[in-house]
Amino acid sequence: MKPEQIEEFFRLLAAKTPIPKGELEFINPYTLLVAVVLSAQATDVSVNKATEPLFNVADTPAKMLALGEARLRDYIKTIGLFNTKAKNVIALSRILVEQYGGQVPREREALEKLPGVGRKTANVVLNIAFEQPTIAVDTHIFRVGNRTGLAAGKTPLAVELKLLKRVPEKYKRHAHHWLILHGRYVCKARKPDCPVCVVNELCRYRAKTVA
């Protein structure tokens, strides 16, 4: 896509959803971090069902450590890979208490050193909790970037770097959510809903669906 087309692409997404929001429920930066760690290979809906009662009793690293790994497992046992995730949440909570005074760091390098936290998770936390213009490339954004021609790449990192370079500055803050929501509800994996797509005319996908 040409720069003017990318500008229009995001203008249209922004017009449709002026202030997009993620669908994971959280209370503070720490609970957001935990929710994102738990969401790996799981749906936001399943994570929200588990974290609502969990966060009522453990919404800080100290409270999570007091809860303990065994009891944490009971809260999140409906989520895939819950044993590993419970270990990671307890481990990262201990690091936050011992090294960061119970606070979630605002630096990518520090976040990525936490157990269970990769680049995508760090980007989500930096974007939502600290309003940094990061773009976390999940399966939805990877698909939209490649399918539309907005930012084609063979790896999530390649797509992320292209998006950071191409997305106009005024749209970077919310680009992450616009693209995720578009991929989740319109530009779906098996059958994209092209007839209702607001960026249909800009999209380069050749096998567009019809009504």
N, C-alpha and C positions, 0 to 999 in steps of 0.2 A: 504493500500500500504506500501511496505517496503521503507526505506530511499533511497535506490538506485533507486527504481522505481519513487519516487517523484522527485528526482534529474533529472532523464531522462524526466519526465513529463514536468517540467518547461524548461528544455533545449530545448525540441522540440517546445514549445510555443514561447520561446524566439527566436529561429531560424526563425520561421515563421514571427514574428513581433518584431524585435529587440528593437524598442523604441515605445511602445504602448502609445496611448493618449486617453483621455476621449473625448466624443463627445459633451459635453456641452461647449458652447462658452462663454469666459469671457475675461476680460481685466486685472484684478488685483485680489488679494485675496478677496476683498470685493465683487466684481461682481461674483466671483466664489461662494462665500457663498450664495449670493442671488439666483443665478441660481440653486444651489443644493436644497435650501429651496423650490423653485418654482417647482422643478422636482418631488416632492413627488406625487405619483399616477398620473404622467403625463409623456409623452415621451420627450426625449431630443429634438426631432425635433420641437415639439410644443412650448417648452420652448425657444429654440433658435429664433424662429420666433417672439416671444413676447419681448425677451430681447434685440434683436439688436437695435430697436428704443428706448427702455427704457434706455439702457446703454449709448446711445448717449447724453442723457440729464441728467442722474443720475448715475454716476460711482463712487460716494463716499457716505458715510453715510450722510454727510451734505447736499449734493445735493438731496438725496432721501427724507430727511426731508423737504427740501424746496419744493420739488415736491408735497408732501402731499399724504395722503391715498386715497382720492377720485380720483385724477389724476392717481395715481399708478394703481388703479383698472381698469381704462380705458385701460392701457397698457397691463395688464395681464388677461383681462376678457375672453380670449380664453382658458385659462388654468383652469383645474378643481380646485375646492375649492379656487377660486381666492379671495373671500372676506376674508377668514381666513388668507390666505397667505399674503394679502396686510397688514392686521393688524400686522402680525408677522414681516414682513420686516420693517415696520415703527418702531415698538417697538425695534427690535434688532439694527436698525440704531441709534436710540436715545441712547441706552446703549453704543454702540461703540463710539459715540461722547462724551458722558458724562463721561464714565469710562475708555476709552482706547485711547483717543486722536484721534479718527477716524480710528484707526488701528484694524485689525482683530487679536485677540490673537492667540498665537501659542500653547496654552495649551488646552488639551481635556476638562478638568474640566470647564474652562472659556467658551469654545465654547458651551458646553452642557447646560449651564445656559441661553443661549440666546433663546428667543422665537422662536419656530419652528425648533430648532436644537436638534436632537437626536444623538445617538452614530454613526449611519451610516453617517449622514451629517458631523459630526465632523471628522470622519475618512477620508472622501473624501477631505475635506479642508486641513487637516494635510498632506495627501499624495500628493495632486496635488500642492497646494500653497506653502507648506513648506518642501516638499520632505522627509516626515517622512515615515517609513516603516509600515504604517497602512494598514489594509484590511477592506474595507467597504462591508459587506455582504448584497447584495440586493437579489432579487429573482433569478437572474441569477447565482450568486456565490453560493447561497444556493442549487440550483438545481445541479450545477456541482459538488460541494463538496460531496453531497449525492449520486448522480447517479454514479459517477466514482469510489467512494470509497476513494477519496483523503482526505476528511474530513467529515465524516458523523456526523450529529447532528440533534436534534429535534427542535432547535431554532437557529436563526441567530447568537446569541452570542456564542452558543456552537460550531458552525461551524467556527466562527472567531477565537476563542481561539485555536481550533485544528490547523487551518491553521498557526497561528502565531507560534505555537510550531513545526509544521512539515515542513513548507516551508524553504528551505535552505537560509541562510542569503543573499547570493549574488543575490537571486531572489525576496526578499521581497519588494524591492522598487517598482517593477512593477507588482507584483503578482496580485494585485487588478485589474489592467486593462486587463492583459492577461486572467484572469478568466471571467471577465464581457464580453469581446469581444467574447470569446469562447462560452459562454452561449448564447449570443445574436444572433450570426450568424452561429454557428455550432451545439452546444449541446442544440438545441431549445426545448422548453417545450413539444409541441405536437408530433413533429417528428424530433428527432435529425438526423443530416446529417452524420451518422457514416462512410459512404464510403469515405468521404473527410477529416475525422478527423485525425489530426497528432498524437493524443495520443490514437488512437483506440486500439492498442495492449496492452496498459497499463490499459485501462478502464475496470472496473468490471461490467458494466451495462449488464444485461443478455438479455434484449430485443433489441439488436442492430439492426438498420435498415440495409437493403442491397440495393445495387444499383438497 
